[in-house]
Amino acid sequence: MNQAIQVLLTVLPVVVMLLLGVLTRKTGMLSREGIGALKRVVMDITLPAVLVGAFAGAEYTLNSLLLPLIMFAVCLAALGLGRLGGRMLRLSSPYAPYMASGYEAGMLGYALFAMLYGQEHTASFALLDLGQVLFVFTVYKVLLTRTQGGRMSARQTLHSLASSPTIWAILAGVALGATGLYRAMGAWGGDQLLTAVTDFVSAPTGAVILLTIGYDLAMDKAQLKAGLKTCALRLVINGALMALMLVVAGFMFPGDIYLRGAVLLMFMLPPPYVLPIFADDPQERSYVSSSLCMLTLVTIAVFAVMAWGVG
């Protein structure tokens, strides 16, 4: 099988599901409430199954514990550089700095990574995601709430973390893997039973995620200039941070091609898709949504290039 066909086998399903998502919006086949329900299924059921399986089967070393902390620091750096770069580019929106940081791993990253490298190697991506998930649920969300005109107390932040199925799935997976319980379950086939369940539950994750993303792909032409500036800002900042993380990952995990792939994909992901929810003003919401649309298309283009390299 030649390389072009191999790339099509990976990329075409992504494009088809995105187009089907666009079609469901244009035809009214699915309502906004229906799409919201599908997103809840992914975030509360199928994605947690992915995370439990990924973290249960991961190898735990000092370096694997340090990596999420480094990723957390990198997310902070991206936010700070976003503030600086937003002023330089005269982006007036208070949400511009947040467009430079945070990564939509849950609703996009895991699906694309599994298509490139297989579900069995998701742990490499999950280690990076752990750091950015903690960042998004703490610093990112607190500052966004203040931008919106509100305040988020320490208790509210902790409640946000404690009520997230994503966080509980990560904790459960880490508990199984780091304590050696997952390996011990192999004595009576328990590890295979857990894998069978998580694989089955997580199977529709990629298709459902891409359908919902396609549904939301819409761009306001009036926001084209600001959106292009935002894309340029994010790509420059995250391109530099990606290069730094590739050096760090290469030093900490030499020869790990899956972690290298995880870094490449992570830093090309769009910012979190929850951002428009925080923008009360219709014009600000239009700016955020249009920028997210552009950055999602960039991610799909990078994914196609990565598929060519992997193929």
N, C-alpha and C positions, 0 to 999 in steps of 0.2 A: 504493500500500500504506500503510495507516494505521500510526501509531506503535506502537500496542499489538501489532499483528502483527509488526512489526519487532523489538520487544523479545522477543516469544515465540520468534522465530527464533534469537535469540542465547541466551536463558536456558533454554529448554526442553531443548535437548540436554544442557546441564550437569546439570539436575535429573534427567533420564532416566538418564544415566550414573551419577550418584550413587546413585539408587535401584537400578539394576542391580547396583552394587557391594554394597549392603546385601542384596539378594536372593541374591547368590552366597555371602555369609557365612551367611545363615539357612538356605539349602538345602544347604550343604556342596558346592556346585558347584565352588568353588575352595578349596584348603587355604591355610593361612597360608604354607606354603612356596611355593605357586604364586603367591600375591600378592607374596611377597618376590622371586621370580624376575622378575615383571613390573616391579617397581620397579627392579630392576637393569638391565633392558632400557632403561627410560626414562633412568635416570641415567647409564648407561655408553655408550649408543648413540644413542637418538633425541634426547635433550636436547643432547648435544654437537654434533649436526648443526645444531640450531637456533642454537646459540651461534656456531659457525663462520660460518654464513651471516649472522648479525646483525652480528658484529664486522667481518667482511670488507667489508660494504657500508656501514659507518658512516663519518661525516665526522669527521676528527680535527683538533681545534683545541686551543688551550691550555685553553679552558673545558671541553671534553669530557674532558680529562685531569685537571682539577681536581675535576670532579663526583664521581668515585668516592671521592676522598680526603675530600670533604665528607660523603659518605654514610657512610664509615667512622667519622668523628667523631660523626655523628648516632647511629649504632648504639651507640657507647660511651656517649653521653649517655643513651640509652634504658635501657641496663643500669644505669647509676648511679641514674637516677630510679626504676627498678624496685626497687632495693634500698631506697631511701628510702620509696617508696610502699608497699612490702610491709610495712615496719615500722609505718607509720601505719595500715594496714588490718589489722594483726595477722595477717598470713598467715604461719603457722609453717613452711611448707615451704621448705627451702633452695633449691628450684627456682623459687620465685615470681619472683625478679628476672629469671630467664632467660625467663620467660613474657612479659616486657615488651619484650624485644629480640629481634633476629633475625627474618628474614622468609622464609617458605617459597615462594621464587620458583621454585625448580627443579621441585618437585612440584605447583605450583598456579599461580603467578604468570604464567609464560610462556603456559600454555594459555589462561588467562582474557584476558590482554592481546591475544593473537593473535585471539581470538574477537571482541574489541571493535574492534580497529584494523587487523587484518590482519598476516600474518606479515612483510610487507615493512617494517613499521615497528617491528619487535622491537628494533632497535638502541637506541631510546630507553629501553626498559625494561632492556636489557642493561647500559647504562652505569651505571644505578643499582645493578643487581645486582652488578656487579663490586666495588663498595665493600663491600657487605654480605657477599658471598662471602668476601672476604679477612678480614673481621671474624670471621665464623663459623668459618673454618678456623684462625684464630689465637687471638685473645683469648677468644672465646666457648667454643671447644672446650677450651682449656687450663684455664680457670676451672671449666668443667663437670666436667672430669676430677678436679680438686681437690675439688670438692663431693662427688663420688662416693667420695672417699677415696684417690685416686691422684695421681700427678704425671706431667706431660707435659714432657719435656725439649725443648730447642730442636731437637735432631736429630729427635725424634718429630714435632714440629710441621711441620718441613720435609718429612719423609717423607709426612705426611698431605696436605700441599699437592701434593707431586710425584706422588703416586699417584692423584690425583683426575682423572678424565676431564674433569670440568667445567673445571678450571683449564687443562688442556692445550688444550681446545677454545677457551677464551677467548684463550690465548696465540697459537694458530694463527690465529684470526680477526683479532686485532690485528696480527699480523705481516703478514698479507695486505693488510689495509686501510691501516695506518699507513705502510707502505713504498711504497704505490702499486702493488704487484704485482697486486692484484685488478683494478684498472683497466687495467693493462698487458695482462692476460690477455684483455681485450676485443678486442684486435687480431686474435685468431684464434678468438674465441668461447669461450675458456677460462672466462670469468666465467659464461657461460650454462650451461656443462657443470657447473661447481661448484654453481651454484644449483639445477640440475635434480636433482643427487644429494642435496644437503642437504634440499631440499624433499620429495623422495620418502622419504628415511630418517626425517625428522621428522614426516611426515604423521600417524602414529598417536599422537603424543605426548599430545595433549589428551584423547582418549578413554580411553587406558590409564591416564593419571594420575587422571582422575575416577573411573574404576572402582575403582582401588586405594584412593582416599580414601573412597569410599562404603563399601567393605569395612570400613574402620577406624572408621567413624562409630558410636561406642557411648559411652554416658554412664552413669556410676555415680550414681544419685540421692543417695547418701550424700555425694557431693562437690559437690552443687548449690550450697550457700552459698559454699564456697571458690571454686568455679568462677566464680560470678557476680561475686565480688569481684575475681578475677583478670581477668575480661573488662573490668570497669569500669576497673581500673588500666591495662591495656594500651591501651584506647580513649582514655582521657584523655591519657596520655603520648604516644601516637603521633598523636593528633589535633593536639596542640600542635606536635610535631615536623614533622608534615605541613604545617601552616600555614607554619612556618619554611622548609621546603624549597620550597614553592610560591613564596615570595618570592624565594628564592635562584635557583631555576630560571627564574623570570620575568625576573630581572635578567640572568642569564648567557645565557639562550636566549629572548629576547623573542618572543612569538607562536608558540612551538612547542607546539601542542596535544597532540602525542603524548607529549612529555616531561611535560606537565602531567597527562595521563591516567596515565602511568607512576607519577608521584608519588602520585596519589590511590589507585591500586590497590596499590602497594607497601606503603604504611603501613596499609592495611586487611587485609593478609595475616596469617594466623596465624603463630606462631613455628615454627621448624623441626620437622618431623615426627620427627626423630631423638631428640627430647628424652626420650620414655619409655624409650629404650634405656639412658639414663644413670641412671634411677631404679631402684635394686636393690630397695628396699623396696616390697612390693605396694601398700601404702596410698599411698605417694608416686607410684607409677606410675599408680594409679587417678586420683589428683588431676590429674596432668599430662595423661593421656589424655582425661579428662572436660573439662578446660579447653580442650584443643585442639579437641575436638568442638564446643564452644560457639563458639569463635572462628572455626572454619571455617564454621559456619552464618551467623555475622555477615558473613564475607567474601562468601558467596554472596548475601546480602541486599544488600550494598553493590554487588556486581557487577550485580545486577538494576537498581538505581537508576542506575548508570553506563550500562548498556545503554539505558535510557530516555533519558538525556541525549544519548548518542551517536546514538541512533536519531532 
